[in-house]
Amino acid sequence: MIVRQAAFKTAMLDPAAPVPDGIINPDGAPASKRFDVYRNNVAVSLSDALEAAFPVVRKLVGDEFFRAMAGVYLRKHPPKTPLMMFYGEAMPQFLRRFEPAKSIGYLPDIAAIELALRHAYHAADAAPVDANALTTIAADALMGIRLRIAPATQTVTSDFPVHAIYRANTVAGAPKPVMQAEAVLVTRAGFDPELHLINAAAATCISALKDGQSLGQAMATADDTLDIGAVLGLLLAQGAVTEIY
């Protein structure tokens, strides 16, 4: 049975594969036409899921290119879960290796932003601490505190102006991107995720805080462009801190 299931899965995602054994018409002949219809419907459904998951990537490369790319992706990365809202996890890594898209260097990072927004949308709810919670902590104790960061909070760092590129393709009248490195923070204070422009130092610090490092340790991971006051203010204002301990 396991062998048959594996053969069925392989054939379902490979249009050149023969009809698996046991897939027959009432007359006993291989049900090639019926299986081809089913195989095509599966590919179309997975392609549709990828289009819904990566609308900005699709806009950047065009419908025809995206559809062809999706066909390659779905055969290399079949779903690991029946929940289509999570399909496409490997897209950033796939785009870094996908030769036809190599000329669009920022494409993998745009895909990473769209993944981060989707993760934030579906992340578990978490009650934030009071926005003024840090003011009650003695100054000499601040470096030793740890912040529990809400599950919805995500960061993406890029060598490209990904925040500006994303906004230029989603917000009418957004400024034209200027070629420079950018990082983004994704938060979800309410029901919908929000995208915030930060620098690489802030992204590094926030990632360290998410990993459970103390405030002092997290600050030490970043360079001198880190504005820790701005970082903490943004996290607290966005309800991204759920515990201080």
C-alpha positions, 0 to 999 in steps of 0.5 A: 500500500505504501508503494502504491501511495508513493507511486500515485503521489509521484504520478500526480505531480508529474505530467509525463508519468504513466497512470499508476497501477490500479487506476482503471476504468470499468472495462479494466483499461488504465483510466488515463483520461480521468487521471489526467483530469485529476492530475491537472486539477491538483496542479491548478489548485496548487498554483492557485494557492501560490498565486494567493500566497504571493500576489506581489511576487506574481505582480513583479514577474507577470502572470505567465511567468508566475504560472510557469514558475509555480508549475516547477515549484509544486513538483519540487515542493509538494504540500506537506500539510492539507492546510493550503494557507501554509503552502509555499514555505520554501518559496524564498529558497526556491527563488534563490535557486531558480535560474530564470528569476536570478536577474530579480535579486530582491524577489526571494526577499519579497517572497519572505515578506509575504510569508512573514505577513501570512505567518503573522496573520495565522499566528496565535493570539497573545495578550501584550504587556502594558506599553509603559511596563518598562518604566517601572524597571530600575535602570540598572536592571534593564540590561538583564531583562528578557522580553517574550515576543508575540508569535506574530512578530517577524523580521526580514532583512535584505540587501534591497529596498524591499519595504519600498518595493513592497509598498510600491506594488501594494499602495497607490502613490507610494514613493519609488524605491531607492536602491539601498538595503532595508529590513522590515518588521511585521507585527499584528496588533489587531486582526491584520499584520502591519509592515514597518521599516526598520534597519538591519541592526534593529532586525538583528536585535529583535531576532535575538530577543525572540530567541530569548536573549536578554536585552543587553545580549540582544543589543550586543548582537547589533552594530552602533546603528541600533536605536534601542529606544526606537526598537522597544517603543515600536515593539511595545506600541504594536503589542509585540511584547507579551511578557517582561521577565 
